[in-house]
Amino acid sequence: MSQFPVAPMDTTTAYFTLFSTLLALKILILLPLCLYTMVRPPQDEEVEFPPPPGYSGSERKTVQVPKYPSCPDLLFLILVYAMDIVFMYPATRRGVEVELNSALIAFLGGALGLQAAAAVGWSGISMSWLAAEKKYGLWHSKAWSAYYLSFILVGVGIGVPLLFIWTWHIGKYTIVIAPTVGKAFYDAFAPLPQIYRQCVGLK
């Protein structure tokens, strides 16, 4: 049985199994949209954006931005969700039966953690003309808002259980290792008072 680093709870396996199916549904929805944007690429439109946070001025600026996500944008989400399905597989109902190397398991968990961190970063990008010039923070339209929210919610949906799992394991290993660590420090420092007294006595 695979030793995927999860707390021994059936709810964890059920959660990742259901989440994997949800990602598969998202991919099926995004595929025709990706094909549509391939045939009909989004046209640019002029939109007025506020200044970025911390900017000294208060003037708004008009920037040309795509009306909706392009084919490469949607393809990015499809690839991310496909990788998520693969990375989460060892934690699903079928995947726990697969033997995997512990180093590979750690890599998969780390990759999912990075995506969760990226989702937090995306949520922190506010709408401004500076972000719009780089094609970021386009929260002005429903299409772009749905695009960002899809990535952010998936990242949060992965990151929250991972946070609990890592916390659980850190606590478990801390309880196991703490006595050994404490004894190691005690044995290292215990002779120092005697050495000090011997040094003082020599004087």
N, C-alpha and C positions, 0 to 999 in steps of 0.2 A: 504493500500500500504506500502511496506517495506521502511523504512527510511534508506536505505544504504547511507553512507556518501560520496556522489559524488556530484560534481557540477551539477546544473540543466541544463545539455546539452544532447541532443539526441546522439551526437557523442560519449560521454562516454559509454553509454549503447551499442551502435553499436560496439564500439571498443572491449569491453569485450566479447560481444556475438561472434564476429568473432574470437577473440583470443581463446575462449573456444573451438570453432570448430577446430581451428588449432591444439590445444593440443590433441583433439580426434584423428585427423589424425596422429599426431606424435605417439600416443599410438598404433594405428593400424600398423604403420611401424615398431615400436620397438618389438611388440609381436612376429612376426616370427623370427626376429633376436635373440630375447631372447631364443626361442625354439632351434634355430640352435646352439647357443653357449652352450646350455645345453647338446646337443648331441655331439658337437665337441668343448670341452673347448679349449681356446687359449693356444698355446705352448709358453714357455718362449724363448726369444731371447736375445743375448748379444748386448747391445747398448752402445756406448761411449757418455757420457754426460759431459758438461762443469762444472766447479766448481760453487758453489752457489754465489750469489752476496755478496760482502763484505768478501769473503774468502781470506785469506792471500796468499795462493798459487794459481798457475795458471794451475796446472796439471789436465788433464781430467781423468775420471774414467769410467771403464766398469761395467755396472749393468745389471743383468738379469731382464727383464720386460716382461709382456704378450704382444703378438703381437697385440691383439685387446681386447676391453672390454669383460669381462666375463658375464655370465648369471646374477650373483648378481649385477654387475655394471649396466646392462641394466634394470634389475628389479627395481633398485633404481630410475632410470629416470621415468619408468612407474608409480611407486607409487607416485612420486613427481607430475607428470603431472596430475594424477588422482585426487590427493588432490587439485591441483590448480583449476581444473574444478569445484569441490565442493565449494571451498572457493570463487571463482569468481561468482558463480551462482546468489547470490543476486544482482549483478550488471549487469546481462544479461537481455535481453529483456523479457524473461519469469520469471526470478527470481525476478524482481522488484515488481511483483504482490504478492509475498509470504510475509506473516507477520513473521518477525524475531525479537527476542529480541535484543535491542541495545547493550547489553554487548556481545552477540554472534557476532554481526556485527563487533564490535571493535576487538574481538579476531581474526576473520577471516582476517580482514585487517592487524592486527599485524603479523599474520603468513605469509601472502604474503610479507609483508615488510621484514621479516627475510630472506625469500628466496631470495629476491632481494639483500640483504646485503651479503648473501652467494655467490651469483653469482659474485658480485664485488670481493669477496675474492678469488674465483676460478680464475678470470681473472688476479689477481695479483701474482699467483704462476708461477714463471719462470722455464724454463727447466734447471735442474741441477742434478748432481748425488745424492745430498742429498735428493731432492724431489723424485727422481726416486726410491730410496731405500724404500721410504714410499708409493710408487705407486701413486705419485702425479706429476703433471706437465709433463705428457708424451706427449709433443707436437711433438715428432719426427715422428709420423706416421699420415696418413690421417684419419685412423679409430679413433684414440684417439683424434685428433684435432676436428673431427666432434662431438665426444662425449662431449668434454668440451664446444665447441661452442654452442651446443644445449642447455645445461643447462644455460650457461651464457646469451645467447640471450633471452631465456624465462624469466630469472630473470630480465633482463633489460627491456624487454617488459612489465613486470608487474610493475616494480619499477618506471619507468618514469611517467606513468599516475598517480600512487599512490602519487608520489611526488607533482605533480600539484594539485591533489585533496586535499592532506593535507595542502598544501600552501594556497589554496583557502579557506579552512575552518578556518585555523589559522587567515588569514586576516579578514574573516567575523566575527569570534567571537572576535577578537581584537577590531574591530570597535564597537561592541556591548558592550564589557566589559570595554574598556578603559575609558569612562567617569565615570563609577562607581568606578573604581580603582583610578582614579585621585581624585575624590571627597573624597574617603576614606582617602587617604594620606593627602589631604588638611585639612579635618576636624580633623585629628589626630595631625598635626603639627601646625595648626593655633593658638591654645591657648598658645603655648610655648613662643612667644615674650611677651605676657601679663604676664605670670607667671614669666618670667625673670625680667621684669620691677618691678613687685611687690617684688621680692626677693631683688633686688638692693635697692628699696625704704626702705625696712625694715632695711637695714644696715645704 
